[in-house]
């Protein structure tokens, strides 16, 4: 599994923008100069018509920089949900401005701390004129407090379905969440009889969410790999510079072993993430995404922990970036279900006993 020259050039371009523009300020040049928001959107809707490998490249670089831009929530969650719905009218109306970065979208999905489609309890009831009324509470909504396009998964008599709600409409309350990882904006969306417009087919939301879950886990795995790689780079550099007992700490055998173990974890995670990116759109996509989310979550958490340990006292100070990577690792591992959940769904798919 090797990326093409064009994909590596995309990586260089994204990294250059992230080096010039810090934080949320990078979103505009990323969308206007490189077109990252519409990479995986078909050309008929204003996108570049690329696929999972390009998304992998972008997410790896965003993870490396711990960038807070809304790529995962908008370009992956919201846009892929629209595409998976098969609703040509909704795609034509919403995707062009999302693909250009003129608007940010999100998908309000999780309830009770779970992204499993069977956990959806928000209710949608039909009304006159094709208007639905949605009631329920959504948690951990990526960029949910600021997104201009909000899609909601809710349950009807036919099953889980997808709806668009007006962000400024009656019965919609959005509350920014206080998060441990301050580089990931999450929100709580409360719906109290909010007006919604059905996206796609009533009752088809379970299939849509399953498709989106695979794509999102593959993208998140790439982000985790990029962040873990950066943790390793910073720790190796520190081990070369930090002198103890008259010699760099990186020359001690025990430190070498720990850095070597971290390197193996990063490279194993990269293989899993690339496997998920290359499997996008194939029958193996779901299995590859489950493997990637599980492997990359645990690898990133372990490498981020080693970063703090090997940096010693400075690794636990507010001024050093180590704590930011550690918090991202912890939050990302829980986002879209923890590793054990994905191992269990992989085992079920293979007809094996549950693996924890």
ZIVENVEN-V421422 format. One record per residue. N is the residue number from 0. PHI is phi in whole degrees, 0 to 359 (none if undefined). D_CENTER is the distance of its C-alpha to the mean C-alpha in Angstrom with 2 decimals. Layout:
# ZIVENVEN-V421422
n:N phi:PHI d_center:D_CENTER
n:N phi:PHI d_center:D_CENTER
This chain:
# ZIVENVEN-V421422
n:0 phi:none d_center:21.80
n:1 phi:229 d_center:22.18
n:2 phi:280 d_center:20.53
n:3 phi:281 d_center:23.00
n:4 phi:299 d_center:24.70
n:5 phi:295 d_center:23.05
n:6 phi:291 d_center:19.53
n:7 phi:290 d_center:20.72
n:8 phi:294 d_center:22.18
n:9 phi:299 d_center:18.90
n:10 phi:302 d_center:17.55
n:11 phi:299 d_center:20.67
n:12 phi:294 d_center:20.43
n:13 phi:296 d_center:16.92
n:14 phi:297 d_center:18.05
n:15 phi:297 d_center:21.27
n:16 phi:295 d_center:19.82
n:17 phi:294 d_center:17.66
n:18 phi:284 d_center:20.90
n:19 phi:274 d_center:22.91
n:20 phi:235 d_center:20.78
n:21 phi:269 d_center:19.32
n:22 phi:60 d_center:16.63
n:23 phi:295 d_center:16.01
n:24 phi:295 d_center:19.07
n:25 phi:282 d_center:17.26
n:26 phi:298 d_center:15.62
n:27 phi:297 d_center:19.02
n:28 phi:294 d_center:20.16
n:29 phi:296 d_center:16.94
n:30 phi:276 d_center:17.40
n:31 phi:280 d_center:21.19
n:32 phi:271 d_center:22.04
n:33 phi:248 d_center:19.50
n:34 phi:76 d_center:18.09
n:35 phi:296 d_center:14.43
n:36 phi:297 d_center:13.53
n:37 phi:255 d_center:15.73
n:38 phi:304 d_center:15.28
n:39 phi:262 d_center:14.41
n:40 phi:258 d_center:16.74
n:41 phi:303 d_center:20.31
n:42 phi:299 d_center:23.05
n:43 phi:295 d_center:24.87
n:44 phi:251 d_center:22.29
n:45 phi:91 d_center:22.22
n:46 phi:260 d_center:19.53
n:47 phi:263 d_center:20.03
n:48 phi:72 d_center:19.81
n:49 phi:274 d_center:17.76
n:50 phi:219 d_center:15.42
n:51 phi:297 d_center:12.81
n:52 phi:289 d_center:14.50
n:53 phi:292 d_center:14.25
n:54 phi:298 d_center:10.52
n:55 phi:302 d_center:10.55
n:56 phi:300 d_center:12.97
n:57 phi:296 d_center:11.28
n:58 phi:295 d_center:8.02
n:59 phi:297 d_center:10.65
n:60 phi:289 d_center:12.66
n:61 phi:296 d_center:10.30
n:62 phi:292 d_center:9.70
n:63 phi:302 d_center:13.44
n:64 phi:265 d_center:14.26
n:65 phi:50 d_center:11.95
n:66 phi:289 d_center:11.72
n:67 phi:270 d_center:11.10
n:68 phi:296 d_center:11.04
n:69 phi:276 d_center:9.32
n:70 phi:294 d_center:7.94
n:71 phi:296 d_center:4.42
n:72 phi:289 d_center:6.67
n:73 phi:268 d_center:9.64
n:74 phi:287 d_center:9.69
n:75 phi:257 d_center:7.43
n:76 phi:298 d_center:7.86
n:77 phi:292 d_center:11.25
n:78 phi:293 d_center:12.78
n:79 phi:289 d_center:12.21
n:80 phi:295 d_center:13.53
n:81 phi:298 d_center:16.46
n:82 phi:295 d_center:17.17
n:83 phi:292 d_center:17.09
n:84 phi:292 d_center:19.42
n:85 phi:74 d_center:22.08
n:86 phi:273 d_center:23.31
n:87 phi:297 d_center:24.81
n:88 phi:295 d_center:26.08
n:89 phi:295 d_center:22.82
n:90 phi:297 d_center:21.13
n:91 phi:294 d_center:24.13
n:92 phi:280 d_center:24.12
n:93 phi:252 d_center:20.52
n:94 phi:294 d_center:18.81
n:95 phi:304 d_center:21.15
n:96 phi:286 d_center:20.49
n:97 phi:291 d_center:16.71
n:98 phi:294 d_center:16.96
n:99 phi:277 d_center:19.28
n:100 phi:83 d_center:17.20
n:101 phi:286 d_center:20.08
n:102 phi:218 d_center:18.00
n:103 phi:247 d_center:14.51
n:104 phi:244 d_center:13.30
n:105 phi:205 d_center:11.30
n:106 phi:237 d_center:11.67
n:107 phi:274 d_center:13.52
n:108 phi:226 d_center:13.39
n:109 phi:294 d_center:13.64
n:110 phi:218 d_center:17.22
n:111 phi:61 d_center:19.03
n:112 phi:76 d_center:16.01
n:113 phi:230 d_center:15.10
n:114 phi:257 d_center:12.81
n:115 phi:294 d_center:15.67
n:116 phi:305 d_center:17.18
n:117 phi:290 d_center:20.56
n:118 phi:275 d_center:19.76
n:119 phi:293 d_center:19.68
n:120 phi:239 d_center:22.84
n:121 phi:304 d_center:22.63
n:122 phi:254 d_center:25.68
n:123 phi:233 d_center:26.53
n:124 phi:240 d_center:30.21
n:125 phi:285 d_center:31.75
n:126 phi:226 d_center:34.13
n:127 phi:292 d_center:36.48
n:128 phi:72 d_center:35.48
n:129 phi:74 d_center:32.27
n:130 phi:269 d_center:30.70
n:131 phi:252 d_center:28.82
n:132 phi:246 d_center:28.67
n:133 phi:250 d_center:25.56
n:134 phi:223 d_center:25.83
n:135 phi:156 d_center:23.39
n:136 phi:233 d_center:20.83
n:137 phi:249 d_center:17.04
n:138 phi:245 d_center:15.10
n:139 phi:52 d_center:11.84
n:140 phi:276 d_center:11.26
n:141 phi:297 d_center:8.75
n:142 phi:54 d_center:11.46
n:143 phi:293 d_center:13.78
n:144 phi:278 d_center:16.83
n:145 phi:236 d_center:16.95
n:146 phi:298 d_center:15.48
n:147 phi:272 d_center:18.45
n:148 phi:240 d_center:17.34
n:149 phi:241 d_center:16.40
n:150 phi:259 d_center:16.17
n:151 phi:229 d_center:17.14
n:152 phi:268 d_center:17.55
n:153 phi:219 d_center:21.09
n:154 phi:259 d_center:23.88
n:155 phi:246 d_center:27.08
n:156 phi:297 d_center:30.18
n:157 phi:274 d_center:28.78
n:158 phi:128 d_center:25.52
n:159 phi:290 d_center:21.92
n:160 phi:225 d_center:21.59
n:161 phi:247 d_center:19.43
n:162 phi:225 d_center:20.82
n:163 phi:254 d_center:20.54
n:164 phi:242 d_center:21.95
n:165 phi:285 d_center:23.47
n:166 phi:295 d_center:21.84
n:167 phi:254 d_center:25.36
n:168 phi:279 d_center:27.08
n:169 phi:295 d_center:29.23
n:170 phi:83 d_center:27.73
n:171 phi:243 d_center:24.24
n:172 phi:234 d_center:23.44
n:173 phi:243 d_center:20.28
n:174 phi:234 d_center:20.14
n:175 phi:297 d_center:17.93
n:176 phi:267 d_center:17.12
n:177 phi:276 d_center:18.37
n:178 phi:246 d_center:15.69
n:179 phi:293 d_center:16.44
n:180 phi:270 d_center:13.64
n:181 phi:284 d_center:14.95
n:182 phi:268 d_center:12.47
n:183 phi:237 d_center:9.79
n:184 phi:279 d_center:11.59
n:185 phi:237 d_center:11.83
n:186 phi:213 d_center:14.78
n:187 phi:248 d_center:17.13
n:188 phi:245 d_center:18.51
n:189 phi:253 d_center:22.03
n:190 phi:245 d_center:23.78
n:191 phi:228 d_center:27.56
n:192 phi:71 d_center:29.05
n:193 phi:290 d_center:26.73
n:194 phi:287 d_center:27.48
n:195 phi:223 d_center:25.05
n:196 phi:246 d_center:25.33
n:197 phi:296 d_center:24.58
n:198 phi:251 d_center:22.10
n:199 phi:79 d_center:23.16
n:200 phi:259 d_center:25.40
n:201 phi:301 d_center:26.18
n:202 phi:91 d_center:25.06
n:203 phi:266 d_center:22.69
n:204 phi:296 d_center:19.50
n:205 phi:298 d_center:19.13
n:206 phi:295 d_center:19.01
n:207 phi:299 d_center:16.54
n:208 phi:295 d_center:14.10
n:209 phi:297 d_center:14.73
n:210 phi:296 d_center:13.99
n:211 phi:294 d_center:10.72
n:212 phi:300 d_center:9.71
n:213 phi:297 d_center:10.71
n:214 phi:295 d_center:8.99
n:215 phi:291 d_center:5.46
n:216 phi:296 d_center:6.63
n:217 phi:296 d_center:8.19
n:218 phi:292 d_center:5.67
n:219 phi:295 d_center:4.01
n:220 phi:298 d_center:7.81
n:221 phi:296 d_center:8.76
n:222 phi:300 d_center:7.31
n:223 phi:297 d_center:9.20
n:224 phi:296 d_center:12.09
n:225 phi:299 d_center:12.48
n:226 phi:291 d_center:12.67
n:227 phi:296 d_center:14.97
n:228 phi:299 d_center:17.06
n:229 phi:293 d_center:17.63
n:230 phi:302 d_center:18.69
n:231 phi:295 d_center:21.11
n:232 phi:301 d_center:22.46
n:233 phi:294 d_center:23.23
n:234 phi:287 d_center:24.82
n:235 phi:297 d_center:26.95
n:236 phi:298 d_center:28.14
n:237 phi:294 d_center:29.09
n:238 phi:295 d_center:30.89
n:239 phi:281 d_center:32.97
n:240 phi:267 d_center:33.94
n:241 phi:285 d_center:34.51
n:242 phi:256 d_center:38.13
n:243 phi:217 d_center:39.57
n:244 phi:57 d_center:43.06
n:245 phi:80 d_center:43.78
n:246 phi:209 d_center:41.02
n:247 phi:300 d_center:37.28
n:248 phi:294 d_center:35.34
n:249 phi:292 d_center:33.59
n:250 phi:275 d_center:37.01
n:251 phi:282 d_center:37.22
n:252 phi:300 d_center:36.70
n:253 phi:297 d_center:34.61
n:254 phi:290 d_center:32.09
n:255 phi:302 d_center:32.09
n:256 phi:298 d_center:31.32
n:257 phi:292 d_center:28.32
n:258 phi:292 d_center:26.93
n:259 phi:294 d_center:27.66
n:260 phi:297 d_center:25.85
n:261 phi:296 d_center:22.75
n:262 phi:299 d_center:23.06
n:263 phi:297 d_center:23.30
n:264 phi:298 d_center:20.15
n:265 phi:295 d_center:18.18
n:266 phi:291 d_center:19.83
n:267 phi:295 d_center:19.43
n:268 phi:296 d_center:15.68
n:269 phi:299 d_center:15.71
n:270 phi:298 d_center:17.86
n:271 phi:294 d_center:15.67
n:272 phi:294 d_center:12.56
n:273 phi:296 d_center:15.04
n:274 phi:301 d_center:16.56
n:275 phi:292 d_center:13.56
n:276 phi:294 d_center:13.31
n:277 phi:287 d_center:17.07
n:278 phi:275 d_center:17.21
n:279 phi:306 d_center:15.21
n:280 phi:85 d_center:17.86
n:281 phi:249 d_center:20.17
n:282 phi:297 d_center:21.45
n:283 phi:269 d_center:19.75
n:284 phi:301 d_center:16.17
n:285 phi:294 d_center:15.67
n:286 phi:295 d_center:17.39
n:287 phi:296 d_center:15.68
n:288 phi:293 d_center:12.14
n:289 phi:296 d_center:13.67
n:290 phi:298 d_center:15.32
n:291 phi:297 d_center:12.46
n:292 phi:298 d_center:10.31
n:293 phi:291 d_center:13.68
n:294 phi:295 d_center:15.08
n:295 phi:288 d_center:12.37
n:296 phi:299 d_center:11.80
n:297 phi:288 d_center:15.57
n:298 phi:295 d_center:16.23
n:299 phi:298 d_center:14.17
n:300 phi:299 d_center:15.81
n:301 phi:293 d_center:19.14
n:302 phi:290 d_center:19.09
n:303 phi:296 d_center:18.09
n:304 phi:294 d_center:20.96
n:305 phi:295 d_center:23.30
n:306 phi:301 d_center:22.56
n:307 phi:294 d_center:23.88
n:308 phi:297 d_center:26.74
n:309 phi:282 d_center:27.96
n:310 phi:277 d_center:27.87
n:311 phi:67 d_center:30.21
n:312 phi:301 d_center:31.02
n:313 phi:294 d_center:29.19
n:314 phi:290 d_center:25.90
n:315 phi:248 d_center:26.08
n:316 phi:270 d_center:27.09
n:317 phi:293 d_center:25.22
n:318 phi:288 d_center:26.10
n:319 phi:272 d_center:24.35
n:320 phi:284 d_center:20.65
n:321 phi:304 d_center:20.58
n:322 phi:292 d_center:19.80
n:323 phi:292 d_center:16.78
n:324 phi:292 d_center:15.22
n:325 phi:296 d_center:16.50
n:326 phi:292 d_center:14.97
n:327 phi:297 d_center:11.45
n:328 phi:299 d_center:12.16
n:329 phi:295 d_center:13.48
n:330 phi:293 d_center:10.86
n:331 phi:294 d_center:7.91
n:332 phi:296 d_center:10.56
n:333 phi:272 d_center:11.16
n:334 phi:292 d_center:7.87
n:335 phi:58 d_center:8.29
n:336 phi:81 d_center:11.61
n:337 phi:284 d_center:13.20
n:338 phi:306 d_center:14.53
n:339 phi:299 d_center:17.84
n:340 phi:296 d_center:16.63
n:341 phi:289 d_center:15.13
n:342 phi:294 d_center:18.37
n:343 phi:293 d_center:20.35
n:344 phi:289 d_center:18.95
n:345 phi:293 d_center:19.51
n:346 phi:297 d_center:22.99
n:347 phi:297 d_center:23.74
n:348 phi:294 d_center:22.88
n:349 phi:269 d_center:25.24
n:350 phi:75 d_center:27.86
n:351 phi:251 d_center:27.80
n:352 phi:298 d_center:28.18
n:353 phi:301 d_center:25.16
n:354 phi:246 d_center:23.74
n:355 phi:246 d_center:22.55
